[in-house]
Structures are given as C-alpha cells and as structure tokens.
Amino acid sequence: MPVRREGLLIVAVFAAFSFEAKADSPEFELKAGSNLDVVEQNCAACHSLEYIEMNSPFLDQTGWAAEVTKMVKAFGAPIETADQQKIMQYLTTNYGKK
C-alpha cells in the first residue's frame, strides 16, 4: 500500500498548489450578453465556465447545439428544454466560431 499512499500524497500536493494558484488569480468571467444568467446557473453547476472559452474556436451553432445536447443526454445535466435553447443562443452569439 505505500505506492498508493504516495500517489494520494502527490495528488493532494498538486491540488493544494492548484487551489492556491486559482485563489491568487481573478475569477473567470464570460462575455456579457442575453441569457448569460441561464448559462452561469446551468453550466457552472458541473464544470468551469472556462470550458466555454476553451472550446469556442472550434464550435459554431451546430457544434454548440451538439455540446448542450451531449451535456443533457450523455452526462445527465438537468437543464430544462427552454433553458437549453437559451444556452445555445448565448453560446452561438458570444462564442460561436465565425
């Protein structure tokens, strides 16, 4: 079991440094826009909002629709149908590949 404890120690140390680095940096903010509140309420419940910006160079309207659908159907995100449409609209307008 010593290897397992060492592995856990490494993970704990890495997590501590990651937390400290995040605490020192400003919190990530999405672009202002219509339905931003719906995106923040629904998407941030499961993952960092930075995920949106990281994927924006690759996704157009079809891509964002597929991402939202994947989050709901594959990962079980509890997002109402009306909110899914608002999220897709926000993402396409503010982070859609041009």
N, C-alpha and C positions, 0 to 999 in steps of 0.2 A: 503493500500500500504506500510506501514512501514516494513512488513516482506520482501517484495520484495526488498526494498532498502537495508535492512540488508544483504540479500542474495547476492546482487550485490557487496556490500562492502567486504564481505568475499571473493568472487571470485577475486576482484581487489587486495586485500591484498595478497592472495595466488599467483596470477600471478606476482606480484611485487617481492615476495620472490623467486619464481621460476626463473624469469629473472635474478635476482641478482646472484643466485647460478650458473646459466649457464654462466654468464659473468665471473665469477671467475675461472671456470673450463676450461681445454683445450678442443678445439673443437674435436669432434669425427672424426676419420678417418678410412676408410675402408682399407682392405689389398690391397697392390699394385698388379696389375695384368692386363692382357689383357682385354680390354673393361671397365675398371674402369671408364673412362671418360663418357661412354654411361650410365652407372648406375647412376653416380652422376648427369648428366644432366637430366635424365628422372625421377628417383625415388625421388630425393630431392625436386622436384617441388611440391610434395604432402605431403611428410612425412619425418620425421627424418631418416637419414641413420642408426641410432642406431637400428631401427626396424629390419634391416637385421641381425645384430649380435644377437639380442634377439631371433630370430626365427631359427637361424642356427642349434642349437642342435636337432631340430625336423624335418628338411626338407632335403630330398635327391633330386636327379634330378627330379623325378616325382612331389615332393612337391613344388619345386621352380617353375617348369613349371606351376603348378596349381595356385600358388601365382601370377605370372606375368599375366596369363590369367585372373584371378579374377580382378586384378587391371585394366586391359583394358576393359573387358566385363561388370563387375559388377559396377565398380567405374568410368568408362569412361576415364581412363588415355589415353592421346593422344600419344601413343607410336607406331611408325612405326613397321611393321612386322619384318623387318630386325633387328631393334634395340631390339625387344622382344627376338629374338634368341640370340643376343649378351649378353643381360642381364641374360638370363637363363644360358648361358655358364659361365659367370663370377660368378654368384651365386653358381652354382653347383661346379665349380672348387675351389673356395675360401671359401665357406661357406656351402658346402654340407655335410650332415651327412655321416660319414664314416662307 
